[in-house]
Amino acid sequence: MNNDTEKILAVWIEPLGEDYWMNPEERFTIATKTAESGDSDEVPFDVVFHDRGVSVWVNIGYEAVVRDQSGTEVDCGHPS
């Protein structure tokens, strides 16, 4: 996911209720752990764009991991 705007972009990971904030020109990778079988026909995420940012709904797995363009895991929470 890329923030090609000139503003900070809010990204919510649902239904976990986690919020992440992308600076302009920043890039995030969001991944989830799938079941051992990996045979699900369901897509891992649904992405919804709205006037307050982006919501990423996790459909498969128990958690989502958000990483920046360097591969470093990003902490949940508002920017300082």
N, C-alpha and C positions, 0 to 999 in steps of 0.2 A: 504494500500500500504506500503510495507516494503523496506527499502534501505539496502540490504544485501551486499553492496559493501564497499570498503575502501575509497570511494571518495564521495564528496558532489554530490547529484543528483538533477538536475533541474526538476521541475514539473510545467508545464504550464496548466492553466485552460482556455480553449477556449470555445466559442469565446469571453470570457470576457477579455482576455489579461492579466490575473493575473499570476504572477510567484511566486513560492515557492521553497525553497531550503532545502532538507533533508540531515541531517548529517548521517554519517555511522551508521547503526543499528537503525536508527530512524524509526518510524511508523506513517503514517498519515491515517486518515479516511476522505473521501470526501463524502459529502451528498448534495442533492439538494431537494428543495421543489417542490413537484409535484402538479398538478392541484387538486382542491377539489375532483373531481370525482375519481381520481386515476385509471381510466379505460384505460389508454393508453397501447397499445401493444408495444410501442417503448421502447427500453432499455434506462435507464437514462443517461448512459455515453458510449462513445467509448474511448478506451485507445490505444494510438499509441506510441510504443517505437521507438526511433531513436538515432542516434549517439550523439545528444546534450542533451538527457534526455527523459522525458516522457510528452506527451500531453494528457490531459484528456478533451474530448469534451463533453460539457453538451448538451444533447438532449432534456431534459424535465425540465421545471421550469425556473425560472427567475434568479436564483443565485446559487452559490455553496458555501458551508461552508467547510473549511479545519480545522481539529482538530488534535492535536498531541496525543501521546499514553496516556496522562493524561486526555484527553478530553477538553483541553484548545484550544480555537480558535487560529489559527496561522495567523499572519499578512502577507499580500502580501509584497513581496520585497526581495531584495538581502540580504544575511546574513551580519552581521557587522563584 
